[in-house]
Structures are given as C-alpha cells and as structure tokens.
Amino acid sequence: METYVRKTFIAIALLITAFATINIARTQDTLIDDIETSVEPEWGRIRIRFTLPINYERHFPKEHGQLLQIFFTVGGIDSQRISISEEVRKVSATPVLPATTLTYEPPLSLNLQRDPSSLSVRFDRPVSFDVRPGEDSRSLVIYLPIAPRESKPLKTPPSAPANPSK
C-alpha cells in the first residue's frame, strides 16, 4: 500500500512540474509585459513595459498621426529564441486618452540589427505624440499632449427675458 501511495505522489508531482514548465515557456513567448496609462497636467501617458530589455531605435511619423510605428531591438535574447508570435493589446478610451490598439510585430528576419522589432500603435483618432525610451530600459513611453478645453461664454437661460424692465 505504501508503494502505491509513493508512486501516486511521484506521478502527481511530475504532472505538476510538467504543467509549470509549459506555463513558464508560454510566459517567455510574450514580449509585452504590461501597459499602463496615466494623466499628468499637460500630458496623457501610455507606458509599454516589456519582459526583456529593449533598445529604442526610432518611430514614424515623428509627431502626429493615427498610426504610429515604433522600432526597437530586443536586448539579451538569442536570435534563435526570439518571439515569433504577434501580440495585440488594447487600451480603452478615457476622457483624455483615445482608444488605442498596440500590436507587437516580430522582426522580419533573424538579423536583428537590420530588421528590428516594431510596435504598431493605432489610435482611434489622429493625435499628436512624443515617444521616448523608458528610464528602466524595459519600457517605451508615448506622451500625448492634453488639449486645453475651450471656455465658451455661458448662454442665457431660455426663461430669462432678453430686455429686463426697470
């Protein structure tokens, strides 16, 4: 009886180890770790955090548009192990930030210097932006200026008389 319990325990432990290994491998296939949004007095901010260090290369267009392409290389990764799967993340619209779809596009070849990875950022409307590498070498930050709200003169209420009598 003791041998049966011991074999059952070993079998369960092996199954748990196998499932844990599969989940670790699946986690390493993703490059985008998290997307965080925040609002500062003059800027809306979208911070994209990656699971590996990245080196910002460039972005296009430079300052304004509905589709933004950000190019970067992934540091600390063997070109044979780079993620080849596309990742799509969505950011919901807020009163300040537009709805945004971010798509990680793996490099076209294993020559990571010639063909860097890219992140397509599609806003639901044309916006002005500034792109900068994060301070931690594992993130990119997109800054969107907050347009000042127009102050319109108050209209007179419909029940108020146009010429008040003396």
Biotite code that builds the C-alpha atoms (Angstrom):
import biotite.structure as struc

atoms = struc.array([
    struc.Atom([0.000, 0.000, 0.000], chain_id="A", res_id=1, res_name="MET", atom_name="CA", element="C"),
    struc.Atom([2.831, 2.393, 0.858], chain_id="A", res_id=2, res_name="GLU", atom_name="CA", element="C"),
    struc.Atom([4.474, 1.787, -2.547], chain_id="A", res_id=3, res_name="THR", atom_name="CA", element="C"),
    struc.Atom([1.212, 2.619, -4.346], chain_id="A", res_id=4, res_name="TYR", atom_name="CA", element="C"),
    struc.Atom([0.883, 5.920, -2.422], chain_id="A", res_id=5, res_name="VAL", atom_name="CA", element="C"),
    struc.Atom([4.513, 6.798, -3.124], chain_id="A", res_id=6, res_name="ARG", atom_name="CA", element="C"),
    struc.Atom([4.102, 6.097, -6.893], chain_id="A", res_id=7, res_name="LYS", atom_name="CA", element="C"),
    struc.Atom([0.890, 8.126, -6.993], chain_id="A", res_id=8, res_name="THR", atom_name="CA", element="C"),
    struc.Atom([2.592, 11.035, -5.215], chain_id="A", res_id=9, res_name="PHE", atom_name="CA", element="C"),
    struc.Atom([5.536, 10.925, -7.663], chain_id="A", res_id=10, res_name="ILE", atom_name="CA", element="C"),
    struc.Atom([3.162, 10.837, -10.653], chain_id="A", res_id=11, res_name="ALA", atom_name="CA", element="C"),
    struc.Atom([1.240, 13.868, -9.362], chain_id="A", res_id=12, res_name="ILE", atom_name="CA", element="C"),
    struc.Atom([4.492, 15.750, -8.712], chain_id="A", res_id=13, res_name="ALA", atom_name="CA", element="C"),
    struc.Atom([5.676, 15.014, -12.275], chain_id="A", res_id=14, res_name="LEU", atom_name="CA", element="C"),
    struc.Atom([2.371, 16.269, -13.720], chain_id="A", res_id=15, res_name="LEU", atom_name="CA", element="C"),
    struc.Atom([2.589, 19.487, -11.715], chain_id="A", res_id=16, res_name="ILE", atom_name="CA", element="C"),
    struc.Atom([6.186, 20.002, -12.868], chain_id="A", res_id=17, res_name="THR", atom_name="CA", element="C"),
    struc.Atom([5.181, 19.422, -16.498], chain_id="A", res_id=18, res_name="ALA", atom_name="CA", element="C"),
    struc.Atom([2.325, 21.960, -16.310], chain_id="A", res_id=19, res_name="PHE", atom_name="CA", element="C"),
    struc.Atom([4.574, 24.516, -14.599], chain_id="A", res_id=20, res_name="ALA", atom_name="CA", element="C"),
    struc.Atom([7.218, 24.099, -17.327], chain_id="A", res_id=21, res_name="THR", atom_name="CA", element="C"),
    struc.Atom([4.625, 24.592, -20.070], chain_id="A", res_id=22, res_name="ILE", atom_name="CA", element="C"),
    struc.Atom([3.350, 27.796, -18.405], chain_id="A", res_id=23, res_name="ASN", atom_name="CA", element="C"),
    struc.Atom([6.894, 29.156, -17.973], chain_id="A", res_id=24, res_name="ILE", atom_name="CA", element="C"),
    struc.Atom([7.641, 28.517, -21.658], chain_id="A", res_id=25, res_name="ALA", atom_name="CA", element="C"),
    struc.Atom([4.370, 30.166, -22.672], chain_id="A", res_id=26, res_name="ARG", atom_name="CA", element="C"),
    struc.Atom([5.129, 33.204, -20.486], chain_id="A", res_id=27, res_name="THR", atom_name="CA", element="C"),
    struc.Atom([8.551, 33.645, -22.097], chain_id="A", res_id=28, res_name="GLN", atom_name="CA", element="C"),
    struc.Atom([6.925, 33.797, -25.543], chain_id="A", res_id=29, res_name="ASP", atom_name="CA", element="C"),
    struc.Atom([5.296, 37.132, -24.721], chain_id="A", res_id=30, res_name="THR", atom_name="CA", element="C"),
    struc.Atom([7.312, 40.292, -25.043], chain_id="A", res_id=31, res_name="LEU", atom_name="CA", element="C"),
    struc.Atom([4.777, 42.853, -23.813], chain_id="A", res_id=32, res_name="ILE", atom_name="CA", element="C"),
    struc.Atom([4.511, 42.618, -20.042], chain_id="A", res_id=33, res_name="ASP", atom_name="CA", element="C"),
    struc.Atom([2.085, 45.399, -19.168], chain_id="A", res_id=34, res_name="ASP", atom_name="CA", element="C"),
    struc.Atom([0.551, 48.614, -20.471], chain_id="A", res_id=35, res_name="ILE", atom_name="CA", element="C"),
    struc.Atom([-0.082, 51.439, -18.033], chain_id="A", res_id=36, res_name="GLU", atom_name="CA", element="C"),
    struc.Atom([-1.864, 54.725, -18.675], chain_id="A", res_id=37, res_name="THR", atom_name="CA", element="C"),
    struc.Atom([-1.789, 57.873, -16.596], chain_id="A", res_id=38, res_name="SER", atom_name="CA", element="C"),
    struc.Atom([-2.656, 61.538, -16.905], chain_id="A", res_id=39, res_name="VAL", atom_name="CA", element="C"),
    struc.Atom([-0.414, 64.399, -15.873], chain_id="A", res_id=40, res_name="GLU", atom_name="CA", element="C"),
    struc.Atom([-1.366, 68.090, -16.003], chain_id="A", res_id=41, res_name="PRO", atom_name="CA", element="C"),
    struc.Atom([-0.106, 68.578, -19.572], chain_id="A", res_id=42, res_name="GLU", atom_name="CA", element="C"),
    struc.Atom([0.282, 65.014, -20.884], chain_id="A", res_id=43, res_name="TRP", atom_name="CA", element="C"),
    struc.Atom([-1.547, 61.746, -21.155], chain_id="A", res_id=44, res_name="GLY", atom_name="CA", element="C"),
    struc.Atom([0.953, 58.902, -20.892], chain_id="A", res_id=45, res_name="ARG", atom_name="CA", element="C"),
    struc.Atom([0.968, 55.326, -22.222], chain_id="A", res_id=46, res_name="ILE", atom_name="CA", element="C"),
    struc.Atom([3.823, 53.220, -20.809], chain_id="A", res_id=47, res_name="ARG", atom_name="CA", element="C"),
    struc.Atom([4.518, 49.868, -22.500], chain_id="A", res_id=48, res_name="ILE", atom_name="CA", element="C"),
    struc.Atom([6.577, 47.523, -20.326], chain_id="A", res_id=49, res_name="ARG", atom_name="CA", element="C"),
    struc.Atom([8.446, 44.586, -21.849], chain_id="A", res_id=50, res_name="PHE", atom_name="CA", element="C"),
    struc.Atom([9.596, 41.287, -20.350], chain_id="A", res_id=51, res_name="THR", atom_name="CA", element="C"),
    struc.Atom([13.119, 41.812, -21.739], chain_id="A", res_id=52, res_name="LEU", atom_name="CA", element="C"),
    struc.Atom([15.382, 44.859, -22.115], chain_id="A", res_id=53, res_name="PRO", atom_name="CA", element="C"),
    struc.Atom([14.775, 46.830, -25.303], chain_id="A", res_id=54, res_name="ILE", atom_name="CA", element="C"),
    struc.Atom([16.701, 49.497, -27.188], chain_id="A", res_id=55, res_name="ASN", atom_name="CA", element="C"),
    struc.Atom([14.558, 52.216, -28.752], chain_id="A", res_id=56, res_name="TYR", atom_name="CA", element="C"),
    struc.Atom([15.606, 52.874, -32.377], chain_id="A", res_id=57, res_name="GLU", atom_name="CA", element="C"),
    struc.Atom([13.119, 55.306, -33.950], chain_id="A", res_id=58, res_name="ARG", atom_name="CA", element="C"),
    struc.Atom([9.454, 55.984, -34.618], chain_id="A", res_id=59, res_name="HIS", atom_name="CA", element="C"),
    struc.Atom([7.365, 57.187, -37.544], chain_id="A", res_id=60, res_name="PHE", atom_name="CA", element="C"),
    struc.Atom([5.632, 59.562, -38.095], chain_id="A", res_id=61, res_name="PRO", atom_name="CA", element="C"),
    struc.Atom([7.557, 61.990, -35.958], chain_id="A", res_id=62, res_name="LYS", atom_name="CA", element="C"),
    struc.Atom([4.821, 63.957, -34.151], chain_id="A", res_id=63, res_name="GLU", atom_name="CA", element="C"),
    struc.Atom([1.253, 63.414, -35.389], chain_id="A", res_id=64, res_name="HIS", atom_name="CA", element="C"),
    struc.Atom([-0.961, 60.728, -36.848], chain_id="A", res_id=65, res_name="GLY", atom_name="CA", element="C"),
    struc.Atom([-3.445, 57.936, -36.249], chain_id="A", res_id=66, res_name="GLN", atom_name="CA", element="C"),
    struc.Atom([-0.939, 55.103, -36.827], chain_id="A", res_id=67, res_name="LEU", atom_name="CA", element="C"),
    struc.Atom([2.431, 55.194, -35.049], chain_id="A", res_id=68, res_name="LEU", atom_name="CA", element="C"),
    struc.Atom([5.257, 52.704, -35.762], chain_id="A", res_id=69, res_name="GLN", atom_name="CA", element="C"),
    struc.Atom([7.921, 52.312, -33.069], chain_id="A", res_id=70, res_name="ILE", atom_name="CA", element="C"),
    struc.Atom([11.083, 50.353, -33.933], chain_id="A", res_id=71, res_name="PHE", atom_name="CA", element="C"),
    struc.Atom([13.322, 48.761, -31.302], chain_id="A", res_id=72, res_name="PHE", atom_name="CA", element="C"),
    struc.Atom([15.744, 45.896, -30.768], chain_id="A", res_id=73, res_name="THR", atom_name="CA", element="C"),
    struc.Atom([15.334, 43.357, -28.014], chain_id="A", res_id=74, res_name="VAL", atom_name="CA", element="C"),
    struc.Atom([18.433, 43.043, -25.854], chain_id="A", res_id=75, res_name="GLY", atom_name="CA", element="C"),
    struc.Atom([19.587, 39.933, -24.041], chain_id="A", res_id=76, res_name="GLY", atom_name="CA", element="C"),
    struc.Atom([17.907, 37.476, -26.357], chain_id="A", res_id=77, res_name="ILE", atom_name="CA", element="C"),
    struc.Atom([19.318, 34.828, -28.614], chain_id="A", res_id=78, res_name="ASP", atom_name="CA", element="C"),
    struc.Atom([18.155, 35.390, -32.186], chain_id="A", res_id=79, res_name="SER", atom_name="CA", element="C"),
    struc.Atom([17.061, 31.749, -32.305], chain_id="A", res_id=80, res_name="GLN", atom_name="CA", element="C"),
    struc.Atom([14.741, 32.221, -29.299], chain_id="A", res_id=81, res_name="ARG", atom_name="CA", element="C"),
    struc.Atom([13.070, 35.495, -30.246], chain_id="A", res_id=82, res_name="ILE", atom_name="CA", element="C"),
    struc.Atom([9.301, 35.534, -30.060], chain_id="A", res_id=83, res_name="SER", atom_name="CA", element="C"),
    struc.Atom([7.842, 34.987, -33.491], chain_id="A", res_id=84, res_name="ILE", atom_name="CA", element="C"),
    struc.Atom([4.249, 35.475, -32.450], chain_id="A", res_id=85, res_name="SER", atom_name="CA", element="C"),
    struc.Atom([2.353, 38.689, -32.899], chain_id="A", res_id=86, res_name="GLU", atom_name="CA", element="C"),
    struc.Atom([0.872, 40.213, -29.728], chain_id="A", res_id=87, res_name="GLU", atom_name="CA", element="C"),
    struc.Atom([-2.126, 42.547, -29.654], chain_id="A", res_id=88, res_name="VAL", atom_name="CA", element="C"),
    struc.Atom([-3.149, 44.647, -26.653], chain_id="A", res_id=89, res_name="ARG", atom_name="CA", element="C"),
    struc.Atom([-5.936, 47.200, -26.356], chain_id="A", res_id=90, res_name="LYS", atom_name="CA", element="C"),
    struc.Atom([-6.190, 50.316, -24.212], chain_id="A", res_id=91, res_name="VAL", atom_name="CA", element="C"),
    struc.Atom([-9.694, 51.616, -23.507], chain_id="A", res_id=92, res_name="SER", atom_name="CA", element="C"),
    struc.Atom([-10.535, 55.228, -24.208], chain_id="A", res_id=93, res_name="ALA", atom_name="CA", element="C"),
    struc.Atom([-10.671, 57.703, -21.331], chain_id="A", res_id=94, res_name="THR", atom_name="CA", element="C"),
    struc.Atom([-11.879, 61.314, -21.339], chain_id="A", res_id=95, res_name="PRO", atom_name="CA", element="C"),
    struc.Atom([-8.256, 62.309, -22.122], chain_id="A", res_id=96, res_name="VAL", atom_name="CA", element="C"),
    struc.Atom([-6.711, 59.332, -23.979], chain_id="A", res_id=97, res_name="LEU", atom_name="CA", element="C"),
    struc.Atom([-8.085, 57.834, -27.208], chain_id="A", res_id=98, res_name="PRO", atom_name="CA", element="C"),
    struc.Atom([-8.827, 54.124, -27.521], chain_id="A", res_id=99, res_name="ALA", atom_name="CA", element="C"),
    struc.Atom([-5.589, 52.501, -28.663], chain_id="A", res_id=100, res_name="THR", atom_name="CA", element="C"),
    struc.Atom([-4.575, 49.154, -30.161], chain_id="A", res_id=101, res_name="THR", atom_name="CA", element="C"),
    struc.Atom([-0.931, 48.098, -29.772], chain_id="A", res_id=102, res_name="LEU", atom_name="CA", element="C"),
    struc.Atom([0.449, 45.304, -31.945], chain_id="A", res_id=103, res_name="THR", atom_name="CA", element="C"),
    struc.Atom([3.910, 43.807, -31.436], chain_id="A", res_id=104, res_name="TYR", atom_name="CA", element="C"),
    struc.Atom([5.336, 42.676, -34.759], chain_id="A", res_id=105, res_name="GLU", atom_name="CA", element="C"),
    struc.Atom([8.356, 40.370, -34.571], chain_id="A", res_id=106, res_name="PRO", atom_name="CA", element="C"),
    struc.Atom([11.375, 41.089, -36.780], chain_id="A", res_id=107, res_name="PRO", atom_name="CA", element="C"),
    struc.Atom([11.237, 40.038, -40.416], chain_id="A", res_id=108, res_name="LEU", atom_name="CA", element="C"),
    struc.Atom([14.458, 38.035, -40.157], chain_id="A", res_id=109, res_name="SER", atom_name="CA", element="C"),
    struc.Atom([16.979, 36.810, -37.610], chain_id="A", res_id=110, res_name="LEU", atom_name="CA", element="C"),
    struc.Atom([19.218, 39.771, -38.470], chain_id="A", res_id=111, res_name="ASN", atom_name="CA", element="C"),
    struc.Atom([18.015, 41.865, -35.531], chain_id="A", res_id=112, res_name="LEU", atom_name="CA", element="C"),
    struc.Atom([20.173, 44.894, -36.376], chain_id="A", res_id=113, res_name="GLN", atom_name="CA", element="C"),
    struc.Atom([18.857, 45.179, -39.937], chain_id="A", res_id=114, res_name="ARG", atom_name="CA", element="C"),
    struc.Atom([15.270, 44.167, -39.130], chain_id="A", res_id=115, res_name="ASP", atom_name="CA", element="C"),
    struc.Atom([14.301, 45.445, -35.668], chain_id="A", res_id=116, res_name="PRO", atom_name="CA", element="C"),
    struc.Atom([11.081, 44.550, -33.910], chain_id="A", res_id=117, res_name="SER", atom_name="CA", element="C"),
    struc.Atom([8.241, 47.025, -34.182], chain_id="A", res_id=118, res_name="SER", atom_name="CA", element="C"),
    struc.Atom([5.201, 48.111, -32.266], chain_id="A", res_id=119, res_name="LEU", atom_name="CA", element="C"),
    struc.Atom([2.238, 49.448, -34.229], chain_id="A", res_id=120, res_name="SER", atom_name="CA", element="C"),
    struc.Atom([0.138, 51.849, -32.199], chain_id="A", res_id=121, res_name="VAL", atom_name="CA", element="C"),
    struc.Atom([-3.250, 52.667, -33.727], chain_id="A", res_id=122, res_name="ARG", atom_name="CA", element="C"),
    struc.Atom([-5.231, 55.459, -32.096], chain_id="A", res_id=123, res_name="PHE", atom_name="CA", element="C"),
    struc.Atom([-8.955, 55.768, -32.777], chain_id="A", res_id=124, res_name="ASP", atom_name="CA", element="C"),
    struc.Atom([-8.361, 59.335, -33.996], chain_id="A", res_id=125, res_name="ARG", atom_name="CA", element="C"),
    struc.Atom([-5.358, 61.379, -35.188], chain_id="A", res_id=126, res_name="PRO", atom_name="CA", element="C"),
    struc.Atom([-3.306, 62.673, -32.241], chain_id="A", res_id=127, res_name="VAL", atom_name="CA", element="C"),
    struc.Atom([-0.057, 64.483, -31.531], chain_id="A", res_id=128, res_name="SER", atom_name="CA", element="C"),
    struc.Atom([2.540, 62.439, -29.638], chain_id="A", res_id=129, res_name="PHE", atom_name="CA", element="C"),
    struc.Atom([6.096, 62.147, -28.432], chain_id="A", res_id=130, res_name="ASP", atom_name="CA", element="C"),
    struc.Atom([7.853, 58.785, -27.979], chain_id="A", res_id=131, res_name="VAL", atom_name="CA", element="C"),
    struc.Atom([10.717, 58.198, -25.558], chain_id="A", res_id=132, res_name="ARG", atom_name="CA", element="C"),
    struc.Atom([12.503, 55.180, -24.135], chain_id="A", res_id=133, res_name="PRO", atom_name="CA", element="C"),
    struc.Atom([11.623, 54.439, -20.520], chain_id="A", res_id=134, res_name="GLY", atom_name="CA", element="C"),
    struc.Atom([14.122, 55.024, -17.739], chain_id="A", res_id=135, res_name="GLU", atom_name="CA", element="C"),
    struc.Atom([14.331, 51.309, -16.915], chain_id="A", res_id=136, res_name="ASP", atom_name="CA", element="C"),
    struc.Atom([15.407, 50.005, -20.387], chain_id="A", res_id=137, res_name="SER", atom_name="CA", element="C"),
    struc.Atom([12.348, 47.727, -20.372], chain_id="A", res_id=138, res_name="ARG", atom_name="CA", element="C"),
    struc.Atom([9.739, 50.251, -21.422], chain_id="A", res_id=139, res_name="SER", atom_name="CA", element="C"),
    struc.Atom([8.658, 52.792, -24.011], chain_id="A", res_id=140, res_name="LEU", atom_name="CA", element="C"),
    struc.Atom([6.574, 55.847, -23.173], chain_id="A", res_id=141, res_name="VAL", atom_name="CA", element="C"),
    struc.Atom([4.156, 57.619, -25.504], chain_id="A", res_id=142, res_name="ILE", atom_name="CA", element="C"),
    struc.Atom([3.211, 61.133, -24.402], chain_id="A", res_id=143, res_name="TYR", atom_name="CA", element="C"),
    struc.Atom([0.010, 62.696, -25.752], chain_id="A", res_id=144, res_name="LEU", atom_name="CA", element="C"),
    struc.Atom([-0.454, 66.434, -25.099], chain_id="A", res_id=145, res_name="PRO", atom_name="CA", element="C"),
    struc.Atom([-3.726, 67.343, -23.447], chain_id="A", res_id=146, res_name="ILE", atom_name="CA", element="C"),
    struc.Atom([-5.525, 69.983, -25.485], chain_id="A", res_id=147, res_name="ALA", atom_name="CA", element="C"),
    struc.Atom([-6.888, 72.807, -23.342], chain_id="A", res_id=148, res_name="PRO", atom_name="CA", element="C"),
    struc.Atom([-10.659, 72.870, -23.228], chain_id="A", res_id=149, res_name="ARG", atom_name="CA", element="C"),
    struc.Atom([-12.303, 75.821, -24.862], chain_id="A", res_id=150, res_name="GLU", atom_name="CA", element="C"),
    struc.Atom([-14.177, 78.031, -22.459], chain_id="A", res_id=151, res_name="SER", atom_name="CA", element="C"),
    struc.Atom([-17.400, 79.150, -24.046], chain_id="A", res_id=152, res_name="LYS", atom_name="CA", element="C"),
    struc.Atom([-19.421, 82.089, -22.707], chain_id="A", res_id=153, res_name="PRO", atom_name="CA", element="C"),
    struc.Atom([-22.416, 80.965, -20.737], chain_id="A", res_id=154, res_name="LEU", atom_name="CA", element="C"),
    struc.Atom([-25.650, 81.238, -22.648], chain_id="A", res_id=155, res_name="LYS", atom_name="CA", element="C"),
    struc.Atom([-28.524, 82.974, -21.011], chain_id="A", res_id=156, res_name="THR", atom_name="CA", element="C"),
    struc.Atom([-31.136, 80.534, -19.814], chain_id="A", res_id=157, res_name="PRO", atom_name="CA", element="C"),
    struc.Atom([-34.135, 80.253, -22.151], chain_id="A", res_id=158, res_name="PRO", atom_name="CA", element="C"),
    struc.Atom([-36.541, 81.562, -19.489], chain_id="A", res_id=159, res_name="SER", atom_name="CA", element="C"),
    struc.Atom([-34.589, 84.789, -18.865], chain_id="A", res_id=160, res_name="ALA", atom_name="CA", element="C"),
    struc.Atom([-36.055, 87.899, -20.527], chain_id="A", res_id=161, res_name="PRO", atom_name="CA", element="C"),
    struc.Atom([-33.964, 89.487, -23.276], chain_id="A", res_id=162, res_name="ALA", atom_name="CA", element="C"),
    struc.Atom([-34.565, 93.102, -22.019], chain_id="A", res_id=163, res_name="ASN", atom_name="CA", element="C"),
    struc.Atom([-35.210, 93.328, -18.314], chain_id="A", res_id=164, res_name="PRO", atom_name="CA", element="C"),
    struc.Atom([-37.684, 96.079, -17.376], chain_id="A", res_id=165, res_name="SER", atom_name="CA", element="C"),
    struc.Atom([-36.729, 98.849, -14.929], chain_id="A", res_id=166, res_name="LYS", atom_name="CA", element="C"),
])
